[in-house]
Amino acid sequence: MKNALKRKETLSIKEFMNKKEDVTLNETPKRTNLTAYSLYINPAAFFDPTFILIGCGVVAVAVLEKKMAENGLVSIASFLSTVLRLALPGVALGSIIYLINHSSFLL
């Protein structure tokens, strides 16, 4: 293939302008087909419903805690805040472990 790239065909301007058909050009070497493989990843595989539900649950509890504090239920909001400080790191770690173990796009 390197030799095919180094070959040059010269043609004078007079021959080019006169459009002489008898000028023979070198034939290009026969090309072989190259098989290409690609990996198709479906974008829907990135959305795991269980992982999304865990995230929505955490956000819902945080919003509930804030609304309780705004409505005067400070003692319940304080208790919920204490529970969340202990539970959220465990939920976060568990959801990351779940995502790594059950995601089809990471296999």
C-alpha positions in Angstrom: 0.0 0.0 0.0 2.9 2.3 0.6 4.0 2.0 -3.0 0.6 3.0 -4.2 0.8 6.2 -2.2 4.2 7.1 -3.5 3.3 6.7 -7.2 2.8 10.0 -9.1 1.2 10.5 -12.5 2.4 13.5 -14.4 0.6 15.1 -17.2 1.7 18.1 -19.2 -0.5 21.1 -19.4 -0.7 20.8 -23.2 -1.9 17.2 -22.9 -4.4 18.2 -20.3 -5.8 21.1 -22.2 -6.0 19.0 -25.4 -7.8 16.3 -23.5 -5.7 13.5 -24.9 -7.4 10.2 -24.1 -4.4 8.0 -25.0 -2.6 8.9 -21.8 -2.6 5.9 -19.6 -3.0 6.3 -15.9 -1.7 3.8 -13.3 -4.4 1.5 -12.0 -5.1 1.8 -8.3 -4.5 -1.3 -6.3 -7.5 -3.4 -5.3 -8.7 -2.4 -1.9 -9.8 -5.0 0.6 -12.9 -4.5 2.7 -12.2 -3.8 6.3 -14.8 -5.0 8.8 -15.6 -2.5 11.5 -17.3 -3.3 14.8 -19.0 -0.9 17.0 -20.6 -1.2 20.4 -24.1 0.1 20.6 -25.2 1.4 24.0 -28.8 2.2 24.5 -29.2 5.6 26.3 -32.2 4.1 28.2 -29.7 1.8 30.0 -28.3 4.8 31.9 -31.7 5.4 33.7 -32.2 2.8 36.4 -35.7 3.1 37.9 -34.7 1.8 41.3 -31.8 4.3 41.6 -34.0 7.2 40.5 -36.7 6.2 43.1 -34.1 6.1 45.9 -33.0 9.6 44.9 -36.6 10.9 44.7 -37.3 9.4 48.1 -34.3 11.2 49.7 -35.4 14.5 48.1 -39.0 14.0 49.2 -37.9 13.4 52.9 -35.7 16.5 52.8 -38.6 18.7 51.4 -40.9 17.2 54.0 -38.5 18.1 56.8 -38.2 21.7 55.6 -42.0 22.1 55.3 -42.5 20.7 58.8 -40.0 23.3 60.2 -41.8 26.1 58.3 -45.2 25.0 59.6 -44.2 25.0 63.3 -43.5 21.3 63.8 -40.0 22.0 64.8 -39.6 19.0 67.2 -40.7 16.5 64.5 -38.4 18.3 62.0 -35.5 18.1 64.4 -36.0 14.4 65.1 -36.3 13.8 61.3 -33.1 15.8 60.8 -31.3 13.6 63.3 -32.5 10.4 61.7 -31.5 11.7 58.3 -28.0 12.5 59.4 -27.5 8.9 60.4 -29.4 7.3 57.5 -28.5 9.3 54.4 -24.8 8.3 54.3 -25.9 4.6 54.4 -28.6 5.2 51.8 -26.0 7.0 49.6 -23.5 4.2 49.9 -26.1 1.5 49.4 -27.4 3.2 46.3 -23.9 3.6 44.8 -23.2 -0.1 45.4 -26.6 -1.0 43.9 -25.8 1.1 40.8 -22.4 -0.5 40.3 -23.7 -4.0 40.7 -26.9 -3.8 38.7 -26.1 -1.3 35.8 -26.0 -3.0 32.4 -23.8 -0.2 30.9 -21.0 -0.9 33.4 -20.6 -4.5 32.5 
